[in-house]
Every structure is written in C-alpha cells, then in structure tokens.
Amino acid sequence: MHRCCSKCREPRDRQEKTCRVCGRHTDVELDVKDTLRIVSKRVFVITRQLSHHTDAGMSAVYLAARKDKPEMYGAIKLAKPARIEALKREAEHLQNLKHDHIIRLVHPERALWKDRKDGEELHFFALEYMDGGSLNDFLKKKGNIFTL
C-alpha cells in the first residue's frame, strides 16, 4: 500500500522514511482518513494536515473530525518519536491552563494518548480547533502590533 509525501504528494511505500523526490524525512505521519482513538469509543478521522514536522519541531498538527459526530472538529498534535517527553510536558501544562483565550485539551483527564499505526506507537493529544490560522500567520498579516 502507498502513502503520499505530505510535502510534495509523491507516492511512497509505508516503510520509506525519506521521500525519493523532495528528500523530506517523514518520521511518523498520518494521511487523510487515518484514524486515532481516544478512550474506547472516541475516534478521530484525519481530514488534513495543518503543520508539518520540522527539524526543530517536536510535532505535526492535523485537523480531525469525530467519527461519531463529523461536524465536531479538533486538532491532533502528533509527537515525533524522539520528542514524546516534550510533548507530554506541553500537554500537562495545557491541562492546568484555564482561560477563555487559551485553546483547551479535548480530553484533559489524560495528558497524552497512544494509538498504533503501521506497527508504530503514536503519541498525541487532541485540542479544540479554532479556524483562522496561527499566531505567526496573524503577525505576518498585521505586522508588528506590539510597541514599547
């Protein structure tokens, strides 16, 4: 079975860790229609990738819909294998933050969830999804809005 590189969309085998065309290292990635399970009944279906793994980054972010309620979306943050502990710390901090202007974990009763895909263990957490882009996108559009 083939998957596509998330950067150049070139088909690749599941076992390939580096794209033959663009050279992108894939680590662990999800494709559209892959699923991740939270608790025994809560299943999220990946609809698109919002951000890629980067060399310095510790995770990739995906938009996902609940399988039982497709109109309910969330963001899935998936850890690189080498950065699981860092992502766990981030999730633990998010568990403790409660403010109207901070996106919350979808299931705060547990910091990090696990599932298996293609024989690899995936570590992730689910967040509320807020459409409109990232803070970085906002600052690029608005310019420097902070003055001293």
TORPA-4810 file (N, C-alpha, C, O; in nm, 3 decimals):
<nodes>
NODE_1_0.083_-0.118_0.000_0.000_0.000_0.000_0.088_0.125_0.000_0.194_0.126_0.062_M
NODE_2_0.044_0.228_-0.069_0.122_0.351_-0.081_0.059_0.464_-0.001_-0.063_0.469_0.019_H
NODE_3_0.142_0.552_0.044_0.103_0.678_0.104_0.168_0.787_0.021_0.249_0.759_-0.067_R
NODE_4_0.132_0.911_0.048_0.193_1.022_-0.024_0.276_1.106_0.072_0.242_1.120_0.189_C
NODE_5_0.385_1.161_0.020_0.466_1.256_0.098_0.378_1.376_0.128_0.309_1.427_0.040_C
NODE_6_0.379_1.422_0.254_0.293_1.534_0.291_0.342_1.667_0.233_0.268_1.765_0.235_S
NODE_7_0.465_1.670_0.182_0.517_1.794_0.125_0.494_1.800_-0.026_0.434_1.896_-0.076_K
NODE_8_0.540_1.698_-0.101_0.531_1.704_-0.249_0.424_1.612_-0.307_0.402_1.612_-0.428_C
NODE_9_0.357_1.534_-0.221_0.248_1.443_-0.260_0.294_1.325_-0.347_0.210_1.259_-0.407_R
NODE_10_0.423_1.298_-0.354_0.476_1.184_-0.428_0.440_1.054_-0.355_0.459_1.044_-0.234_E
NODE_11_0.386_0.954_-0.428_0.355_0.827_-0.361_0.481_0.763_-0.304_0.588_0.771_-0.363_P
NODE_12_0.467_0.701_-0.188_0.579_0.633_-0.124_0.526_0.510_-0.051_0.409_0.504_-0.015_R
NODE_13_0.615_0.413_-0.029_0.578_0.296_0.048_0.568_0.332_0.195_0.634_0.426_0.240_D
NODE_14_0.488_0.258_0.270_0.472_0.285_0.413_0.603_0.277_0.489_0.623_0.350_0.586_R
NODE_15_0.693_0.189_0.447_0.818_0.170_0.519_0.922_0.277_0.489_1.017_0.292_0.565_Q
NODE_16_0.906_0.352_0.382_1.003_0.455_0.346_0.997_0.571_0.445_0.889_0.625_0.472_E
NODE_17_1.112_0.609_0.498_1.118_0.719_0.593_1.161_0.850_0.528_1.148_0.956_0.588_K
NODE_18_1.213_0.843_0.403_1.257_0.963_0.332_1.196_0.962_0.192_1.200_0.861_0.122_T
NODE_19_1.139_1.076_0.150_1.078_1.088_0.018_1.186_1.083_-0.090_1.289_1.149_-0.077_C
NODE_20_1.164_1.005_-0.195_1.259_0.993_-0.305_1.269_1.122_-0.386_1.373_1.148_-0.447_R
NODE_21_1.164_1.203_-0.389_1.161_1.323_-0.473_1.214_1.446_-0.400_1.307_1.511_-0.448_V
NODE_22_1.156_1.478_-0.284_1.194_1.603_-0.216_1.292_1.580_-0.100_1.346_1.676_-0.045_C
NODE_23_1.314_1.454_-0.062_1.409_1.424_0.044_1.356_1.448_0.184_1.431_1.442_0.282_G
NODE_24_1.227_1.476_0.195_1.166_1.504_0.325_1.167_1.378_0.411_1.124_1.272_0.368_R
NODE_25_1.219_1.393_0.534_1.217_1.282_0.630_1.079_1.278_0.693_1.031_1.380_0.744_H
NODE_26_1.015_1.164_0.690_0.875_1.159_0.728_0.848_1.122_0.873_0.738_1.146_0.923_T
NODE_27_0.946_1.063_0.943_0.919_1.017_1.080_0.787_0.943_1.080_0.769_0.848_1.003_D
NODE_28_0.695_0.984_1.163_0.562_0.924_1.166_0.466_1.028_1.113_0.465_1.142_1.159_V
NODE_29_0.386_0.990_1.016_0.288_1.082_0.961_0.155_1.013_0.950_0.147_0.890_0.948_E
NODE_30_0.051_1.090_0.943_-0.083_1.039_0.921_-0.131_1.088_0.786_-0.089_1.193_0.739_L
NODE_31_-0.217_1.012_0.725_-0.278_1.051_0.600_-0.425_1.080_0.622_-0.483_1.041_0.723_D
NODE_32_-0.485_1.150_0.526_-0.628_1.176_0.530_-0.700_1.043_0.541_-0.664_0.946_0.474_V
NODE_33_-0.800_1.037_0.625_-0.884_0.920_0.655_-0.820_0.822_0.752_-0.883_0.723_0.789_K
NODE_34_-0.694_0.846_0.797_-0.640_0.766_0.907_-0.722_0.801_1.031_-0.782_0.908_1.039_D
NODE_35_-0.724_0.710_1.126_-0.800_0.734_1.249_-0.710_0.723_1.371_-0.611_0.650_1.371_T
NODE_36_-0.746_0.794_1.475_-0.681_0.785_1.606_-0.790_0.769_1.709_-0.895_0.833_1.700_L
NODE_37_-0.767_0.684_1.808_-0.869_0.653_1.908_-0.833_0.716_2.042_-0.721_0.704_2.091_R
NODE_38_-0.932_0.785_2.100_-0.922_0.837_2.236_-1.033_0.769_2.315_-1.148_0.767_2.272_I
NODE_39_-0.998_0.714_2.427_-1.090_0.632_2.505_-1.130_0.515_2.416_-1.067_0.494_2.313_V
NODE_40_-1.229_0.439_2.451_-1.261_0.324_2.368_-1.356_0.358_2.254_-1.356_0.291_2.150_S
NODE_41_-1.439_0.461_2.273_-1.540_0.491_2.171_-1.510_0.615_2.088_-1.568_0.631_1.981_K
NODE_42_-1.422_0.703_2.133_-1.397_0.829_2.065_-1.291_0.811_1.958_-1.174_0.788_1.989_R
NODE_43_-1.330_0.821_1.833_-1.238_0.804_1.721_-1.236_0.933_1.640_-1.340_0.987_1.604_V
NODE_44_-1.114_0.981_1.611_-1.097_1.098_1.526_-1.048_1.053_1.389_-0.960_0.967_1.379_F
NODE_45_-1.105_1.112_1.284_-1.064_1.082_1.146_-0.988_1.204_1.094_-1.040_1.316_1.097_V
NODE_46_-0.866_1.183_1.048_-0.783_1.292_0.998_-0.843_1.346_0.869_-0.875_1.269_0.778_I
NODE_47_-0.859_1.479_0.861_-0.913_1.540_0.739_-0.806_1.615_0.660_-0.812_1.619_0.537_T
NODE_48_-0.709_1.676_0.729_-0.597_1.739_0.657_-0.484_1.773_0.755_-0.505_1.781_0.876_R
NODE_49_-0.366_1.793_0.700_-0.252_1.829_0.783_-0.244_1.981_0.792_-0.250_2.051_0.690_Q
NODE_50_-0.230_2.033_0.914_-0.223_2.177_0.935_-0.080_2.227_0.941_-0.051_2.338_0.895_L
NODE_51_0.010_2.148_0.998_0.152_2.184_1.001_0.235_2.057_0.995_0.192_1.950_1.040_S
NODE_52_0.356_2.070_0.940_0.445_1.957_0.922_0.543_1.946_1.037_0.566_2.041_1.112_H
NODE_53_0.601_1.824_1.049_0.715_1.809_1.138_0.826_1.897_1.082_0.843_1.907_0.960_H
NODE_54_0.900_1.960_1.167_1.017_2.034_1.124_1.138_1.975_1.195_1.122_1.900_1.291_T
NODE_55_1.257_2.007_1.149_1.376_1.953_1.215_1.380_1.995_1.362_1.414_1.914_1.448_D
NODE_56_1.346_2.119_1.391_1.349_2.167_1.528_1.220_2.136_1.603_1.218_2.129_1.726_A
NODE_57_1.112_2.117_1.528_0.982_2.096_1.591_0.968_1.959_1.652_1.044_1.867_1.621_G
NODE_58_0.870_1.946_1.740_0.853_1.818_1.807_0.726_1.748_1.763_0.699_1.636_1.806_M
NODE_59_0.647_1.812_1.677_0.519_1.752_1.642_0.467_1.803_1.509_0.515_1.902_1.454_S
NODE_60_0.367_1.733_1.460_0.289_1.779_1.345_0.146_1.794_1.394_0.105_1.726_1.488_A
NODE_61_0.070_1.882_1.331_-0.067_1.907_1.374_-0.162_1.874_1.258_-0.137_1.911_1.144_V
NODE_62_-0.269_1.804_1.292_-0.368_1.760_1.193_-0.506_1.808_1.234_-0.537_1.817_1.353_Y
NODE_63_-0.589_1.838_1.136_-0.729_1.866_1.160_-0.801_1.732_1.155_-0.778_1.652_1.064_L
NODE_64_-0.888_1.707_1.252_-0.958_1.579_1.257_-1.103_1.602_1.298_-1.135_1.696_1.370_A
NODE_65_-1.189_1.514_1.250_-1.331_1.519_1.285_-1.365_1.395_1.366_-1.309_1.287_1.344_A
NODE_66_-1.457_1.410_1.460_-1.502_1.293_1.534_-1.580_1.203_1.441_-1.663_1.250_1.364_R
NODE_67_-1.554_1.074_1.448_-1.621_0.979_1.358_-1.771_0.973_1.387_-1.851_0.963_1.294_K
NODE_68_-1.808_0.979_1.514_-1.950_0.970_1.550_-2.024_1.103_1.531_-2.147_1.103_1.520_D
NODE_69_-1.951_1.214_1.528_-2.011_1.347_1.507_-1.921_1.426_1.413_-1.842_1.508_1.458_K
NODE_70_-1.930_1.402_1.280_-1.838_1.463_1.184_-1.837_1.615_1.185_-1.741_1.676_1.136_P
NODE_71_-1.940_1.678_1.239_-1.942_1.825_1.244_-1.853_1.880_1.356_-1.830_2.000_1.363_E
NODE_72_-1.804_1.793_1.443_-1.717_1.835_1.553_-1.571_1.811_1.516_-1.528_1.698_1.493_M
NODE_73_-1.495_1.921_1.509_-1.355_1.914_1.471_-1.264_1.936_1.590_-1.302_1.997_1.690_Y
NODE_74_-1.143_1.885_1.577_-1.040_1.908_1.676_-0.905_1.909_1.606_-0.895_1.869_1.490_G
NODE_75_-0.804_1.953_1.676_-0.667_1.949_1.623_-0.594_1.838_1.696_-0.599_1.829_1.819_A
NODE_76_-0.526_1.753_1.622_-0.448_1.643_1.679_-0.301_1.682_1.667_-0.253_1.710_1.558_I
NODE_77_-0.232_1.683_1.779_-0.089_1.713_1.780_-0.015_1.582_1.801_-0.028_1.519_1.907_K
NODE_78_0.062_1.541_1.701_0.129_1.411_1.699_0.278_1.430_1.722_0.343_1.507_1.651_L
NODE_79_0.334_1.359_1.821_0.475_1.375_1.858_0.568_1.300_1.765_0.536_1.191_1.718_A
NODE_80_0.684_1.361_1.738_0.794_1.287_1.676_0.839_1.183_1.777_0.830_1.207_1.898_K
NODE_81_0.887_1.068_1.732_0.928_0.964_1.827_1.031_1.011_1.929_1.027_0.967_2.044_P
NODE_82_1.123_1.097_1.890_1.228_1.143_1.982_1.181_1.254_2.076_1.254_1.293_2.166_A
NODE_83_1.060_1.305_2.055_1.014_1.422_2.132_0.888_1.393_2.216_0.813_1.485_2.249_R
NODE_84_0.866_1.267_2.250_0.745_1.229_2.324_0.739_1.296_2.460_0.634_1.347_2.500_I
NODE_85_0.851_1.297_2.534_0.851_1.357_2.668_0.822_1.507_2.663_0.752_1.559_2.750_E
NODE_86_0.875_1.576_2.563_0.849_1.720_2.550_0.702_1.746_2.521_0.643_1.839_2.576_A
NODE_87_0.642_1.664_2.435_0.500_1.681_2.404_0.415_1.648_2.527_0.312_1.712_2.551_L
NODE_88_0.458_1.549_2.605_0.385_1.515_2.727_0.387_1.633_2.825_0.285_1.664_2.886_K
NODE_89_0.502_1.698_2.839_0.511_1.816_2.927_0.418_1.927_2.879_0.351_1.992_2.958_R
NODE_90_0.416_1.948_2.747_0.327_2.051_2.691_0.181_2.019_2.724_0.105_2.107_2.764_E
NODE_91_0.143_1.893_2.707_0.005_1.853_2.737_-0.027_1.870_2.885_-0.137_1.912_2.920_A
NODE_92_0.069_1.837_2.972_0.048_1.854_3.116_0.029_2.002_3.151_-0.053_2.034_3.236_E
NODE_93_0.104_2.091_3.087_0.086_2.234_3.111_-0.052_2.279_3.063_-0.118_2.358_3.130_H
NODE_94_-0.094_2.229_2.946_-0.227_2.265_2.895_-0.338_2.216_2.987_-0.443_2.280_2.997_L
NODE_95_-0.316_2.103_3.054_-0.417_2.053_3.148_-0.443_2.154_3.259_-0.556_2.165_3.308_Q
NODE_96_-0.341_2.227_3.299_-0.351_2.320_3.411_-0.395_2.460_3.372_-0.433_2.539_3.458_N
NODE_97_-0.390_2.494_3.243_-0.427_2.628_3.198_-0.577_2.635_3.173_-0.633_2.553_3.100_L
NODE_98_-0.640_2.734_3.232_-0.783_2.752_3.212_-0.809_2.901_3.191_-0.804_2.980_3.285_K
NODE_99_-0.836_2.938_3.065_-0.862_3.077_3.032_-0.942_3.079_2.903_-0.924_2.992_2.817_H
NODE_100_-1.029_3.177_2.888_-1.113_3.187_2.768_-1.033_3.202_2.639_-1.081_3.166_2.532_D
NODE_101_-0.912_3.256_2.649_-0.832_3.283_2.530_-0.724_3.177_2.505_-0.633_3.199_2.425_H
NODE_102_-0.732_3.066_2.574_-0.637_2.956_2.554_-0.715_2.833_2.509_-0.812_2.793_2.573_I
NODE_103_-0.671_2.775_2.400_-0.735_2.653_2.349_-0.712_2.541_2.449_-0.602_2.524_2.502_I
NODE_104_-0.817_2.463_2.474_-0.811_2.356_2.575_-0.794_2.218_2.511_-0.824_2.197_2.394_R
NODE_105_-0.746_2.126_2.593_-0.740_1.986_2.552_-0.882_1.933_2.541_-0.968_1.969_2.620_L
NODE_106_-0.906_1.847_2.443_-1.039_1.789_2.427_-1.068_1.690_2.539_-1.180_1.686_2.590_V
NODE_107_-0.971_1.612_2.579_-0.987_1.515_2.688_-0.879_1.540_2.792_-0.775_1.473_2.789_H
NODE_108_-0.900_1.634_2.883_-0.794_1.673_2.977_-0.769_1.572_3.089_-0.677_1.589_3.168_P
NODE_109_-0.850_1.466_3.095_-0.829_1.368_3.201_-0.699_1.291_3.186_-0.655_1.223_3.279_E
NODE_110_-0.638_1.302_3.070_-0.511_1.236_3.044_-0.427_1.327_2.957_-0.478_1.386_2.861_R
NODE_111_-0.298_1.340_2.989_-0.213_1.433_2.914_-0.188_1.383_2.772_-0.210_1.458_2.676_A
NODE_112_-0.142_1.262_2.757_-0.103_1.210_2.626_-0.175_1.079_2.599_-0.186_0.993_2.687_L
NODE_113_-0.223_1.064_2.476_-0.291_0.942_2.435_-0.200_0.862_2.344_-0.106_0.917_2.285_W
NODE_114_-0.227_0.733_2.331_-0.147_0.646_2.244_-0.239_0.567_2.152_-0.350_0.530_2.189_K
NODE_115_-0.189_0.542_2.031_-0.256_0.454_1.937_-0.147_0.390_1.853_-0.032_0.432_1.861_D
NODE_116_-0.181_0.292_1.772_-0.082_0.225_1.687_-0.124_0.237_1.541_-0.241_0.217_1.507_R
NODE_117_-0.027_0.271_1.455_-0.048_0.275_1.310_0.075_0.216_1.244_0.187_0.253_1.277_K
NODE_118_0.054_0.125_1.152_0.164_0.063_1.077_0.272_0.006_1.169_0.390_0.013_1.138_D
NODE_119_0.231_-0.050_1.282_0.325_-0.112_1.374_0.402_-0.015_1.462_0.486_-0.058_1.541_G
NODE_120_0.375_0.114_1.451_0.444_0.213_1.533_0.348_0.272_1.635_0.230_0.293_1.606_E
NODE_121_0.400_0.298_1.754_0.318_0.359_1.857_0.319_0.510_1.836_0.426_0.571_1.824_E
NODE_122_0.201_0.569_1.832_0.186_0.714_1.814_0.145_0.777_1.946_0.060_0.724_2.017_L
NODE_123_0.206_0.889_1.978_0.171_0.966_2.099_0.115_1.100_2.054_0.175_1.168_1.971_H
NODE_124_0.000_1.138_2.109_-0.066_1.259_2.062_-0.159_1.313_2.170_-0.189_1.246_2.269_F
NODE_125_-0.205_1.436_2.148_-0.317_1.488_2.224_-0.410_1.563_2.131_-0.370_1.605_2.022_F
NODE_126_-0.535_1.579_2.175_-0.637_1.645_2.094_-0.672_1.778_2.158_-0.694_1.787_2.279_A
NODE_127_-0.678_1.881_2.074_-0.710_2.017_2.118_-0.837_2.066_2.050_-0.879_2.014_1.947_L
NODE_128_-0.896_2.167_2.111_-1.004_2.237_2.041_-0.944_2.296_1.913_-0.825_2.329_1.910_E
NODE_129_-1.025_2.309_1.810_-0.977_2.368_1.685_-1.040_2.505_1.668_-1.162_2.521_1.679_Y
NODE_130_-0.956_2.604_1.641_-1.004_2.739_1.615_-0.956_2.778_1.476_-0.836_2.790_1.451_M
NODE_131_-1.049_2.798_1.386_-1.016_2.833_1.248_-0.961_2.975_1.244_-0.997_3.059_1.325_D
NODE_132_-0.873_3.000_1.148_-0.823_3.136_1.132_-0.673_3.147_1.123_-0.621_3.257_1.108_G
NODE_133_-0.601_3.037_1.131_-0.457_3.042_1.117_-0.385_3.048_1.251_-0.447_3.049_1.358_G
NODE_134_-0.255_3.052_1.242_-0.171_3.053_1.362_-0.141_3.196_1.405_-0.171_3.291_1.332_S
NODE_135_-0.083_3.211_1.521_-0.039_3.342_1.569_0.065_3.399_1.472_0.066_3.518_1.445_L
NODE_136_0.151_3.312_1.422_0.252_3.355_1.326_0.187_3.413_1.200_0.231_3.517_1.149_N
NODE_137_0.083_3.348_1.149_0.010_3.399_1.031_-0.050_3.537_1.062_-0.043_3.628_0.979_D
NODE_138_-0.108_3.551_1.180_-0.169_3.677_1.220_-0.066_3.789_1.224_-0.091_3.899_1.173_F
NODE_139_0.050_3.761_1.284_0.153_3.864_1.295_0.211_3.901_1.158_0.248_4.017_1.137_L
NODE_140_0.219_3.806_1.066_0.265_3.838_0.931_0.168_3.931_0.860_0.209_4.021_0.788_K
NODE_141_0.037_3.909_0.881_-0.064_3.993_0.818_-0.069_4.133_0.879_-0.077_4.233_0.807_K
NODE_142_-0.065_4.139_1.011_-0.082_4.266_1.082_0.046_4.343_1.101_0.042_4.462_1.132_K
NODE_143_0.160_4.279_1.084_0.286_4.346_1.112_0.313_4.348_1.261_0.249_4.276_1.338_G
NODE_144_0.406_4.429_1.302_0.440_4.436_1.444_0.334_4.517_1.515_0.325_4.639_1.498_N
NODE_145_0.253_4.449_1.596_0.144_4.519_1.667_0.183_4.557_1.808_0.107_4.624_1.878_I
NODE_146_0.301_4.517_1.850_0.346_4.548_1.986_0.439_4.669_1.983_0.532_4.676_1.902_F
NODE_147_0.414_4.762_2.069_0.501_4.879_2.079_0.553_4.890_2.220_0.485_4.853_2.316_T
NODE_148_0.671_4.941_2.233_0.731_4.960_2.366_0.729_5.105_2.404_0.774_5.141_2.513_L
</nodes>
